[in-house]
Amino acid sequence: MAVDGRLFDHLPARIIPVDELRNLLLDQRCPRRVWDQVWAHVISRARIEGSTWTITAVGLALPMLTPLAARLTERYADDPSDIHAEVLRGFLDALQTVDLAEGRITVRLRWAAYRAGHRALLDGMDGPTPKPPGFHSSEPKPPSGHPDLVLARAVEAGVLTRTEAELIGVTRLEGVELADWPRPPGLTYKTLAKHRRKAENRLAAWLAESDTSPDEGDPTGAAATTLQTSNEVTGDETQSQNVAKKVGGDPANQPPNFGLQGRR
């Protein structure tokens, strides 16, 4: 399997095997516009030609999907196979529905895969967990402090929009620079930074209100309460930094460490 590099900006003007193509996309010097160009091409071929290019798309996406699935299930005590399968299903469904003209294709593919996996995780947590001997039912232990779940719960509660959660997750947790976020035409960097700060402020306030008596085993509640107290003294800028630390990120946008979003 290969693509013609002459069809895309920045890539070598020759036939490129897909395993090399993946490495080129993961290179931190690869512009984001090239990601959209390549993914639009691969998805178009998958829709027209079917299974072979669909498998190719999955192969290209594995550096993005594998850590996503691992993060969703890292504190899940039961068999994670069904959740991992739902992550893949969400990605495959998005291959057929994502708007190729809208841009930010990899971000939207990842978000679709995440939502499918997260729904499966919540379903798994809602059911009783078998407990030997005798397989008596016991209450499932929630994955306290999981950064993706924090953002997902905030979306479900109406505290954040999906776009705001996506923005915080990608730029705070995955190390993508805010300047590299594919913002809509007419939206400046300064305005985008302001939107993110306001979203983080709402998130911090909501976490503090919902975790007024944090359990010792729940770092999410403890961190949120500490954050709210600190912000009353230090103001918005420290608040934004603490939110990033709370959900597992770094206000300095530390170098990424995985996936198409992380470019390693």
N, C-alpha and C positions, 0 to 999 in steps of 0.2 A: 504494500500500500504506500502510495506517495502522492504528493501534490506538486504542482508547477510553481516554483517560487517566484516566477515572473508575474504572477497574478497579484502579488502582495507587496506592499511597501516594506523596506528594511530587510527583507529576507534575501538570501542568495538567489541569483537569477539562474536557477537550474532545478532539476527534479529533486525533491527532498523527501526521503523516506519519513513516514509518520513518527517513528521513534526519535529521529533527529529533529523533526518539526516540534515535538513536545519540548525537547531541550532548548530549542531556540526561543520558544514562547516563555519558558521559565527563566530565561536569562533576564536579569534585572534591567538590562539596557534596552530590552524590547519595548517599543512604545505601545501604549494601551490600544491605539487605533488598529494596530496589527492584530491584536487578539480578536477584535470584532470582525476584521476582514477574514481571518482564518476560520473562526467559528461560523460565520455566515456561510462560508464555502462548504465546510464539513457538514453542517446541518442541512443545507440545501441538497447535498448529495445523499445524505441519510434519508431524507424525505422522498427522494426520487428513486434511489437504488436499493434502499432497504437495509437488510441485515448487516452486510459487510461494513458499510460506512457507519451504521449505528454502533457496531462494536468498536470501530475506529474512534468514534466520538467518546465512547466510554473510556477507552484507553488514554485518550488525551486528557480526560477529566479526572482520572484516578488520583493524581497528586492533589486535586481539590477535594474529591469525594471521600478519600480514605481518612484523612485527619478529621473531616467533618463528622463522619460516622463514628470514629473513635471518641471524639469529644462528647457526642450525644450519649454514648453508652459507657463512659469511663466509670461512672458510679452506679450503673444499673446492675443489680445483683443477679438477674435472671439471664437466660440465653439471649444474646444481642442479635442473633441471626435475622430475626424478623424485622428488627429495626433497621439493620443494615440493608436488608432487601427493600424496605420502603424508601430509604434514601436513594437507592438506585432507581426504583420505580418513579419517584418524583422527578429525578433527572431525565429519565426516558420520556415521561409525559411532557416535560417542558421542551424537549427536542421537537415535539410536534406542534407546540403552541406558541413558543416564544416568538415575538415580533423581531425579525432580523433587521428591520430598518430603524428600530428605536435606539440601538446602541446598548452599551453596558451588558452585553450578552452573557459574559461569564458570571457577572454578579447576579443576574436574574436566574441563570441556571442553578447557581449555588443556592440561592434563596429558595427556589422551588424544591430542591432536594432536601434542604434543611427543614422546611415546613412539613414535608411528608414524613421525614424521620421523627420530627418532634411530635407529630400527632400519634405516631406509633408508640413513641416513648410514653406519652401521657396515657394511652390506652393500656399499656403494659403495667404502668404504676397504679392504675385504678383497680386492677384485679388483685385477688389474694395471691400471696407468694407461698408455694408449697414449702413446708418445713418438716424435714424428717426428724424422728421416725413417725410414721403414720400420716405424713403429709397433711398436718393440720394447717388451717389457714392462719396467716399472720399478716399484720399490716405492713405494706411495702414501705421501705425507707426512702424518703425523697432525696434526690441528689442535691443537698443543700449547697448553695453557693455557686452552682454551675453557671458560668457567665452567659452561655447561650440561652439557658432556661430563664435567667433573669430578664433578658431582653424579650424573650417570647411571651413571658407572663405580662410584661409591661404593655406589649401590643394587644394581648387579649383583654387587658383591663382598660384599654383606651388611653393609656398614659402616653404612649408613643405610637406614631404611625409606622407601618412596615418600612417605609423609606427611611425614617429616622432611626429605627432599630438597625437597619441594614448599614446606614452611614456610621453609626457608633461602632457596630460590630466589626466592620471592615477597617475603619481608620484607627480604632483604639485597640482591637484585639488582634488584628492580623497584620498590623504594621504598614498598611498602605497609606502613603502620605495623603493628606487632605487635598493637596494641589493636584494629585493624580485621580481624584474622584471624578468620574465623568459627569460633571454637572450640566444641567440644561443650558441652552443658549441664553445669554443675558443675565445669568446668575453669577455674580462675582465671587472670588475666593473669600473676600471679607464677609459677604452676606451668608455664604455657606457656613463659614466658621461661626457666625452669630446664630444661625439656625441650630447648629450642633450644640452650641453652648446652652441655648434655651431648652433643647430636648434633654440634655444631661441634667440641667437644673430640675426639670419636672421629674425625671427618673430618680434623682437623689431624694427629693421631697417625698415622693410616693414610697420609696423603700423605707425611709425613716418612719413614715406614718404606719406602714404595714408591719414593721418589725420593732415596735416600741418595747417589747420584752423579749429580746433575742435569746434563743436557746444556745447553750454553750457549744453544741455541736453544729450550729448553723452560722458559718462565717458570713453569709450574706446579710443576715439581720444585724449581727454585731458591727459589721463594717458600715452598714447604712446608718445605724444610729450614731456611730462615731463621726461619720461624714457630716451628718446634719448639724451636730453640735459644733464641729470645727468650722463649718461654713458660716454659722452665725457670727463668728469672730473674724474670719479671714476673707470672706466675700466670694464673688463669682469665680475668679480665676482659679483659686485654690479648689473651689467646688468642682470645676471641670477636671482638674488634675486628680482629685480624689475619686470622682466617678470612674475615670479610666482605671485607677488602681483597683477600685471595688470590683469591676467586672473583669479584671484580669489583664488589663492593658497597661500602656505606659504613655504618659502625656508627651513624652519625647518621640513617640512613634518609633519605637525600637525596631531594628531590622527584623523582617519577617522570617519565619522558620519553616514554612510548609506551603505546598500547593501552588496552583495557578495564581491564587490570590497572593501567595507568599513568595513565589518566584525562586525557590531554591532547587 
